[in-house]
């Protein structure tokens, strides 16, 4: 298996250099014991209460790209503190990434309280996904009932699960004319592969209307 070593201290003080060096050396030893190939060593000086850390974001990106399978840390506090620790563990578990620590001499040990919170997070996330899918199917059903024909949508032919960068304003206008709400339009477009929110759909529609009014006024003057 391939691993990423993650070392963190909370301050910029030079006295923390020794801690970073020690973490890196000890984690390198752990990698050798478990016969892990270290592809990246990340050192970071940042508070563990903040989840927006360049180093940990880089590690998550590498895991998402399937470049590594294991995260090596000194102990669970190096990963984060408070809610940020739980949030990061949740993300790692979703990607099926193992976390090894020096403190636990192997895979990270989670308390009963931590496990309970993680189970709640998973349940809430699953429920949110089911609601989102229901909104998409409901929006699509209403659009079709009102005469919308998705199989004739040219922008739908190259779907591959990838996020589209441009929204089809003509589809927004078309669905709006069929009396769909902005929320239903957003849900329908998400069903077609567009990563879009209700606010974005409303903004694009408003911009379109303002543009039409502008050109109409210019023609009359």
Secondary structure as a PSIPRED ss2 file (coil, helix, strand):
# PSIPRED VFORMAT (PSIPRED V4.0)

   1 X C   1.000  0.000  0.000
   2 X E   0.000  0.000  1.000
   3 X E   0.000  0.000  1.000
   4 X E   0.000  0.000  1.000
   5 X E   0.000  0.000  1.000
   6 X E   0.000  0.000  1.000
   7 X E   0.000  0.000  1.000
   8 X E   0.000  0.000  1.000
   9 X E   0.000  0.000  1.000
  10 X C   1.000  0.000  0.000
  11 X C   1.000  0.000  0.000
  12 X C   1.000  0.000  0.000
  13 X C   1.000  0.000  0.000
  14 X H   0.000  1.000  0.000
  15 X H   0.000  1.000  0.000
  16 X H   0.000  1.000  0.000
  17 X H   0.000  1.000  0.000
  18 X H   0.000  1.000  0.000
  19 X H   0.000  1.000  0.000
  20 X H   0.000  1.000  0.000
  21 X H   0.000  1.000  0.000
  22 X H   0.000  1.000  0.000
  23 X H   0.000  1.000  0.000
  24 X H   0.000  1.000  0.000
  25 X H   0.000  1.000  0.000
  26 X H   0.000  1.000  0.000
  27 X H   0.000  1.000  0.000
  28 X H   0.000  1.000  0.000
  29 X H   0.000  1.000  0.000
  30 X H   0.000  1.000  0.000
  31 X H   0.000  1.000  0.000
  32 X H   0.000  1.000  0.000
  33 X H   0.000  1.000  0.000
  34 X C   1.000  0.000  0.000
  35 X C   1.000  0.000  0.000
  36 X C   1.000  0.000  0.000
  37 X E   0.000  0.000  1.000
  38 X E   0.000  0.000  1.000
  39 X E   0.000  0.000  1.000
  40 X E   0.000  0.000  1.000
  41 X E   0.000  0.000  1.000
  42 X E   0.000  0.000  1.000
  43 X E   0.000  0.000  1.000
  44 X E   0.000  0.000  1.000
  45 X E   0.000  0.000  1.000
  46 X C   1.000  0.000  0.000
  47 X C   1.000  0.000  0.000
  48 X C   1.000  0.000  0.000
  49 X C   1.000  0.000  0.000
  50 X C   1.000  0.000  0.000
  51 X C   1.000  0.000  0.000
  52 X C   1.000  0.000  0.000
  53 X C   1.000  0.000  0.000
  54 X H   0.000  1.000  0.000
  55 X H   0.000  1.000  0.000
  56 X H   0.000  1.000  0.000
  57 X H   0.000  1.000  0.000
  58 X H   0.000  1.000  0.000
  59 X H   0.000  1.000  0.000
  60 X H   0.000  1.000  0.000
  61 X H   0.000  1.000  0.000
  62 X H   0.000  1.000  0.000
  63 X H   0.000  1.000  0.000
  64 X H   0.000  1.000  0.000
  65 X C   1.000  0.000  0.000
  66 X C   1.000  0.000  0.000
  67 X C   1.000  0.000  0.000
  68 X C   1.000  0.000  0.000
  69 X C   1.000  0.000  0.000
  70 X E   0.000  0.000  1.000
  71 X E   0.000  0.000  1.000
  72 X E   0.000  0.000  1.000
  73 X E   0.000  0.000  1.000
  74 X C   1.000  0.000  0.000
  75 X C   1.000  0.000  0.000
  76 X H   0.000  1.000  0.000
  77 X H   0.000  1.000  0.000
  78 X H   0.000  1.000  0.000
  79 X H   0.000  1.000  0.000
  80 X C   1.000  0.000  0.000
  81 X C   1.000  0.000  0.000
  82 X H   0.000  1.000  0.000
  83 X H   0.000  1.000  0.000
  84 X H   0.000  1.000  0.000
  85 X H   0.000  1.000  0.000
  86 X H   0.000  1.000  0.000
  87 X H   0.000  1.000  0.000
  88 X H   0.000  1.000  0.000
  89 X H   0.000  1.000  0.000
  90 X H   0.000  1.000  0.000
  91 X H   0.000  1.000  0.000
  92 X H   0.000  1.000  0.000
  93 X H   0.000  1.000  0.000
  94 X H   0.000  1.000  0.000
  95 X C   1.000  0.000  0.000
  96 X C   1.000  0.000  0.000
  97 X C   1.000  0.000  0.000
  98 X E   0.000  0.000  1.000
  99 X E   0.000  0.000  1.000
 100 X E   0.000  0.000  1.000
 101 X E   0.000  0.000  1.000
 102 X C   1.000  0.000  0.000
 103 X C   1.000  0.000  0.000
 104 X C   1.000  0.000  0.000
 105 X C   1.000  0.000  0.000
 106 X E   0.000  0.000  1.000
 107 X E   0.000  0.000  1.000
 108 X C   1.000  0.000  0.000
 109 X C   1.000  0.000  0.000
 110 X C   1.000  0.000  0.000
 111 X C   1.000  0.000  0.000
 112 X H   0.000  1.000  0.000
 113 X H   0.000  1.000  0.000
 114 X H   0.000  1.000  0.000
 115 X H   0.000  1.000  0.000
 116 X H   0.000  1.000  0.000
 117 X H   0.000  1.000  0.000
 118 X H   0.000  1.000  0.000
 119 X H   0.000  1.000  0.000
 120 X H   0.000  1.000  0.000
 121 X H   0.000  1.000  0.000
 122 X H   0.000  1.000  0.000
 123 X H   0.000  1.000  0.000
 124 X H   0.000  1.000  0.000
 125 X H   0.000  1.000  0.000
 126 X H   0.000  1.000  0.000
 127 X H   0.000  1.000  0.000
 128 X H   0.000  1.000  0.000
 129 X H   0.000  1.000  0.000
 130 X H   0.000  1.000  0.000
 131 X H   0.000  1.000  0.000
 132 X H   0.000  1.000  0.000
 133 X H   0.000  1.000  0.000
 134 X H   0.000  1.000  0.000
 135 X H   0.000  1.000  0.000
 136 X H   0.000  1.000  0.000
 137 X H   0.000  1.000  0.000
 138 X H   0.000  1.000  0.000
 139 X H   0.000  1.000  0.000
 140 X H   0.000  1.000  0.000
 141 X H   0.000  1.000  0.000
 142 X H   0.000  1.000  0.000
 143 X H   0.000  1.000  0.000
 144 X H   0.000  1.000  0.000
 145 X H   0.000  1.000  0.000
 146 X C   1.000  0.000  0.000
 147 X C   1.000  0.000  0.000
 148 X C   1.000  0.000  0.000
 149 X C   1.000  0.000  0.000
 150 X H   0.000  1.000  0.000
 151 X H   0.000  1.000  0.000
 152 X H   0.000  1.000  0.000
 153 X C   1.000  0.000  0.000
 154 X H   0.000  1.000  0.000
 155 X H   0.000  1.000  0.000
 156 X H   0.000  1.000  0.000
 157 X C   1.000  0.000  0.000
 158 X C   1.000  0.000  0.000
 159 X C   1.000  0.000  0.000
 160 X C   1.000  0.000  0.000
 161 X C   1.000  0.000  0.000
 162 X C   1.000  0.000  0.000
 163 X C   1.000  0.000  0.000
 164 X C   1.000  0.000  0.000
 165 X C   1.000  0.000  0.000
 166 X C   1.000  0.000  0.000
 167 X C   1.000  0.000  0.000
 168 X C   1.000  0.000  0.000
 169 X H   0.000  1.000  0.000
 170 X H   0.000  1.000  0.000
 171 X H   0.000  1.000  0.000
 172 X H   0.000  1.000  0.000
 173 X H   0.000  1.000  0.000
 174 X H   0.000  1.000  0.000
 175 X H   0.000  1.000  0.000
 176 X H   0.000  1.000  0.000
 177 X H   0.000  1.000  0.000
 178 X C   1.000  0.000  0.000
 179 X C   1.000  0.000  0.000
 180 X C   1.000  0.000  0.000
 181 X C   1.000  0.000  0.000
 182 X H   0.000  1.000  0.000
 183 X H   0.000  1.000  0.000
 184 X H   0.000  1.000  0.000
 185 X H   0.000  1.000  0.000
 186 X H   0.000  1.000  0.000
 187 X H   0.000  1.000  0.000
 188 X H   0.000  1.000  0.000
 189 X H   0.000  1.000  0.000
 190 X H   0.000  1.000  0.000
 191 X H   0.000  1.000  0.000
 192 X C   1.000  0.000  0.000
 193 X C   1.000  0.000  0.000
 194 X C   1.000  0.000  0.000
 195 X C   1.000  0.000  0.000
 196 X C   1.000  0.000  0.000
 197 X C   1.000  0.000  0.000
 198 X H   0.000  1.000  0.000
 199 X H   0.000  1.000  0.000
 200 X H   0.000  1.000  0.000
 201 X H   0.000  1.000  0.000
 202 X H   0.000  1.000  0.000
 203 X H   0.000  1.000  0.000
 204 X H   0.000  1.000  0.000
 205 X H   0.000  1.000  0.000
 206 X H   0.000  1.000  0.000
 207 X H   0.000  1.000  0.000
 208 X H   0.000  1.000  0.000
 209 X H   0.000  1.000  0.000
 210 X H   0.000  1.000  0.000
 211 X H   0.000  1.000  0.000
 212 X H   0.000  1.000  0.000
 213 X H   0.000  1.000  0.000
 214 X H   0.000  1.000  0.000
 215 X H   0.000  1.000  0.000
 216 X H   0.000  1.000  0.000
 217 X H   0.000  1.000  0.000
 218 X H   0.000  1.000  0.000
 219 X H   0.000  1.000  0.000
 220 X H   0.000  1.000  0.000
 221 X C   1.000  0.000  0.000
